[in-house]
Structures are given as C-alpha cells and as structure tokens.
Amino acid sequence: MAWIFLFAAGVLEVVWAYFMKRSEGFTLLWPTIVTLVVMAGSFALLSVSMKTLPLGTAYTIWTGIGAVGAFLVGIVVLGESVTPMRLVAAALILAGLVMMKLSSPH
C-alpha cells in the first residue's frame, strides 16, 4: 500500500504544481485554493508512505514523479518547448526513479 500512497502523492504533486502555475503567483482565488488543498493531500499521502518506505526512497520518488509529471503537463497542456536536452533530462530522472525503486528493500 505504501507504494500506492506514494504514487498518488506524486500525481497530486503534479496537480498542485499545475494549479500553482495557474494561480498567477497566488493572485487568483480558486487556483490558489486548489493548490493548497491538493498540496496538503500530497503531503499527507507522502507522510503515510514514509511510515514503511525509507525517507530517501520515498522523497526521491515523490519529487521525481512531480518533476517528470510537471514536465509532461507543461508540454502537453501548457505548450512548453520540447528539446532534445529536456527529453534527455526527463529520461535521466525517470531512470533514477526506476533505479531507486529497484534498490528499495520494500
């Protein structure tokens, strides 16, 4: 279950990052509220996953899902640029996540 909670926390991190972007520096009410509520949910799920997963593993995977997910949302939803270097960087993050998962004792 810890891995499911961690994955959900990572997905919520992508959601709150997107809504933080949409909040225009916390100047728009509803995107700001969504950001804060979803952020709390993400932290709560991360906390639950850390009851059994090692800190380094849980935190690295949580931030990695957020980083790669936000990268993809930026490209698909916000029309951000796709360059070879950005794709390689995302692939390296993804490779690190796989290696962290495979090296975890849980």
C-alpha positions as CSV (number, residue, x, y, z in Angstrom):
1,M,0.0,0.0,0.0
2,A,2.9,2.4,0.7
3,W,3.8,2.4,-3.0
4,I,0.2,3.2,-4.0
5,F,0.1,6.1,-1.5
6,L,3.5,7.3,-2.8
7,F,2.4,7.2,-6.4
8,A,-0.8,9.0,-5.6
9,A,1.2,11.6,-3.6
10,G,3.4,12.1,-6.7
11,V,0.4,12.6,-9.0
12,L,-1.1,15.1,-6.6
13,E,2.2,16.9,-6.7
14,V,1.8,17.3,-10.4
15,V,-1.7,18.6,-9.9
16,W,-0.7,21.2,-7.3
17,A,2.2,22.4,-9.4
18,Y,-0.1,22.9,-12.4
19,F,-2.6,24.9,-10.3
20,M,0.2,26.9,-8.7
21,K,1.2,28.0,-12.2
22,R,-2.5,28.8,-12.9
23,S,-2.8,30.8,-9.7
24,E,-0.6,33.6,-11.2
25,G,1.6,33.9,-8.1
26,F,-1.4,33.2,-5.7
27,T,-3.3,36.1,-7.0
28,L,-6.3,34.1,-8.3
29,L,-8.5,32.7,-5.6
30,W,-9.7,29.3,-6.9
31,P,-6.4,28.1,-8.4
32,T,-4.8,29.1,-5.1
33,I,-7.3,27.2,-3.1
34,V,-6.9,24.1,-5.3
35,T,-3.2,24.3,-5.0
36,L,-3.2,24.4,-1.2
37,V,-5.8,21.7,-0.8
38,V,-4.1,19.3,-3.2
39,M,-0.7,20.1,-1.7
40,A,-2.0,19.1,1.7
41,G,-3.3,15.9,0.3
42,S,0.0,15.2,-1.5
43,F,2.0,15.8,1.7
44,A,-0.4,13.6,3.7
45,L,-0.1,10.7,1.3
46,L,3.7,11.1,1.3
47,S,3.7,11.0,5.1
48,V,1.7,7.8,5.1
49,S,4.0,6.2,2.6
50,M,7.0,7.1,4.8
51,K,5.7,5.0,7.6
52,T,7.2,2.0,5.8
53,L,9.4,3.3,3.0
54,P,12.8,4.7,3.6
55,L,13.0,8.5,3.6
56,G,15.4,8.7,0.7
57,T,13.4,6.4,-1.5
58,A,10.0,8.0,-0.8
59,Y,11.1,11.6,-1.1
60,T,13.2,10.9,-4.3
61,I,10.3,9.1,-6.0
62,W,7.7,11.7,-4.9
63,T,9.8,14.6,-6.3
64,G,10.7,12.6,-9.4
65,I,7.1,11.9,-10.2
66,G,6.3,15.5,-9.7
67,A,9.2,16.7,-11.8
68,V,8.6,14.4,-14.8
69,G,4.8,14.8,-14.5
70,A,5.1,18.6,-14.4
71,F,7.4,18.4,-17.4
72,L,4.8,16.4,-19.3
73,V,1.9,18.6,-18.3
74,G,4.0,21.7,-19.3
75,I,4.5,20.2,-22.7
76,V,1.0,18.7,-23.3
77,V,-1.2,21.3,-21.6
78,L,0.8,24.5,-21.5
79,G,2.6,24.2,-24.8
80,E,6.1,24.4,-23.4
81,S,9.0,23.6,-25.6
82,V,10.3,20.1,-26.3
83,T,14.0,20.0,-26.9
84,P,16.4,17.0,-27.1
85,M,18.2,18.2,-23.9
86,R,14.9,18.5,-21.9
87,L,13.9,15.0,-23.1
88,V,17.2,13.5,-22.0
89,A,17.0,15.2,-18.7
90,A,13.5,13.8,-18.1
91,A,14.7,10.4,-19.2
92,L,17.6,10.5,-16.7
93,I,15.2,11.5,-13.9
94,L,12.9,8.6,-14.9
95,A,15.9,6.2,-14.9
96,G,16.8,7.4,-11.5
97,L,13.3,6.7,-10.2
98,V,13.4,3.1,-11.6
99,M,16.8,2.5,-10.0
100,M,15.6,3.9,-6.7
101,K,12.5,1.6,-6.8
102,L,14.6,-1.4,-7.7
103,S,17.1,-0.7,-4.9
104,S,14.4,-0.3,-2.2
105,P,14.1,-3.1,0.3
106,H,10.3,-2.8,0.4
